[in-house]
Amino acid sequence: MLEVVDLVKDFGGIRAVNRLSFKVEENELLGIIGPNGSGKTTTINLISGVLKPTSGKIIFQGRRIDGLPPYEIARRGIGRTFQVTQVFRRMTVLENMFVPAYASPQRRSDREIRRKAMEILSFLKIYHLRKEYARNLSGGQQKLLEIGRVLMLDPKVIMMDEPFAGIHPKLKLEIHGYIREMHREGRTFIIISHDLQTIFTLSQRLIVLSGGEKIYDGTPEGAKEDERVVEAYLGE
């Protein structure tokens, strides 16, 4: 479904991503981990169009998307959440849900959009907050709202940057469950997380980055025994 080929991103004299290549299959649940500064978020920003690559290719469903603006990549079926939530603070929860629906290439009536929004808010258990302004939500509730907005796009691939960071353990378990349920329904996921315990139990496959390079690609269990992975986290 998605292929990254020899991806490079330079910031001045610093190379944040160095000749990174990997593939993501349909309905896969891929975790990406690595120490701070390893290039995880930069990779997500490149795939989603927030950043343009220095070189390399990003191919989605057989067509190159590297260099396209973020809205065009979203319209083609790749949605994402952010490490620091990016909600529209002066809009209500329901109004936030409408924004991606209007940006979608699918033609839907206001009634259809509202019905879909209500279904998603109910699924995420924040229906009762639909009239609340986004600025009044807790950090965890804002993360749920971001997930809801992504689902309004009906994306083929969902990328999540630190979905478990800074939230209550109970909510972490709930988001874990939502991801599992959506994956069972056929969604493809790419998830960045520093929460190793959670990402090891959630992922089908793990990619480990260090210094902008891929040092491991395989099962979560295999990563625990890999010398390069251990060294990247703990040092020699």
N, C-alpha and C positions, 0 to 999 in steps of 0.2 A: 504493500500500500504506500509506504513512504521509504525513500532511499536517500541517504546523505553520502556524498561522494567527495572525498579529499577536501573537506571543508576547512577553510582557513579564515581567521579573523584577526587582523592586526589593529591595535590602537597605538598609533605612533610607532615607537620602537618595541612595544610589548605585543607578543603573540599570545592571544587569549585562547585561541583554538588552532590546533596544528594538525592539518591533514587528517581530519576526523571522518571516518566512514562507518556506516552501519545501516541496517535495514530494519524496518518494522512491518510485521505481517498483519493482515487483517485480524481483528479480535484479539490481538496480543496485549498483554499488560506488562509494559516495560518500565523498569525502574532505572534511574540514572543517579548515581551517587559519586562522591568524591570529596576531598578536603576543600576548605575554603579556597577560592581562587583557582579551582580546577577547570573552570570553563562551562559549568553546568547551565547556569542561567543564560550565559552568552549563546550557547547552543540553541536553547529554546527561543531566544530573541531572534536568532538567525532564521529558524524554521518558520516562525510566526511573522516575519517581515519587519519586526521592530528595528533590526539591524540588517544591513546589507553585507554579504560576505566579501572578503578580500579576494578570494578565489574559491573554486569548487562548485559543486552542483547540489541542488535539492530537488528531488523528483517526487511528485505526489500523483499517484494513479497514472503514471506514465507520462506526465507533463512537467516540465521544469517550472518551479515557482520561485527560485532564488531571484531576488531583485524586485519582486512584485510588492506593492504596498500592502500593509497589514489587512486593510478592509477586503482586498481582493482575495487574499489567502483565506480569510475567514469565510468569505462567500463560497469558496471552493470546498470547504468542509473541514478546516482545521481551526478548532477553538482552543482558548487557553485561559487559565487563571494566573494571577500574579502573586509573587511572594508578599508584597505589600499591596493590600487590596485596593482596587481602582474603581470603587463605586461612585455613582453620581450622587454626591452627598445632599444636594438640595432638592432631590427628587424622591418621591416615595418608592417603596419597594416595588410596587406594581409598575410604576412608570419606568423604573430601571429595567424591568423585564421586557417592556415594550421596545426599548431601543434596539437591541439586536434583531428583534423580529422585523422591524422596519428596514433594517440594513440587509436582511436576508434576500436572496434573489427569488425566493418562493413568494408567490402572490397569495396573500391571505387577507381575509376581511378582519376588521377590528374585533368582531365577535369571535372568530376563530383564534385570533391572537390572545384575546382575553381568556378564552377557555383553556388554551394550552398553558398560559402563564399560571392560571389557578391550579391546574393539575400538577405542574412542576413544584409550585410553592407548597402544595399539600404533600407531595412526595418528600420534600426536604423539611417538612414540619415547621415551616415559617409562614403558613397561610395567614395566621392570626396577625402577622406583622405587615400585611399587604398595604395598609394605609399609612404606615409609619415612615417618617423620613429616614433615608439611609444613614444620615449623620448621627442618628440616635441609636443605631444598632451597635451591639458589642462587636469586638473583633471577630469572634467566632461566627456570629450571625452574618457579618459582612462576607466572610468566606463562603457561607452557604448561599448568599445572594449571588456571588460571583459564579458559583457552580450553576445556579439556576439560570443566569443570563447566558452562559455557555450552552446550556441545554436548549434554550430558545432558538439557537442557530441550527439545531438538529445536526451536529457535526459528525463526521466520520471518524475523526481523531480528536481526542481531548488531551491537551497538555496541561499539567498542573505543576506549578512551582511552589514547593513547600506548603502543601495543603494542611499539614498537621502542626505547623509551627505556631507557637504562642496561643494555643487554645486549650480549653479544659479537657482533661482526659476522657470524660464522658462524650464530649462532642467529637473528639478524635476517633473514638470507636464508632460513632454514628457515621462520620464521613467515610471511614474504612468500609462500613457496611454498604453505604450508597455506591461507592466505587465498585464493590463486589457485585452488587445487583445490576448496575449499568453494564458491567462487563459481561455478565451472564446474558444480558439482552443483546449483546453483539457489539458493544462499543470497544474501540481501540484506545488504549491509554499510554501516555508517556508521562511518568511522574518523577519529579526531582524531590528528594527529601534527605534531610540530615537525621531524621528519626530512623535509625538503622533497624531497630527492632520491628517497627511497623512496616517499613519498606521490604524487609527480608521476608516477612510473612505474606505480604500482599502481592509481590511481583512474581511473575512466571519466569522472568529473565532479567538479569542485571547487567548494566554497562557501568564500569568504573572509570572515571576520568582523573587524571593527575597532570598538572601543568599543561592543560589544554589537549592532552593526548589520551587516547583510549588505551588502558592498560589491562582491561579484563572485559570479556563479553561471554556470559554463560549463566549457569544456574546460581541462585542465591547461595545455596549450600557450598558450591565450589568456590565462590568468592571468599568465604571465610578461611579457606585453606590456601589461597593463592598468595605466594610470597610477595609479589609486587603490590598487591592490595594491602596486605598487612604493613608493609614498609611505608606505603603512602600515608597511612593513618597513624602509625606508631613510630616511624623512623627506623633506621637501621638498628 
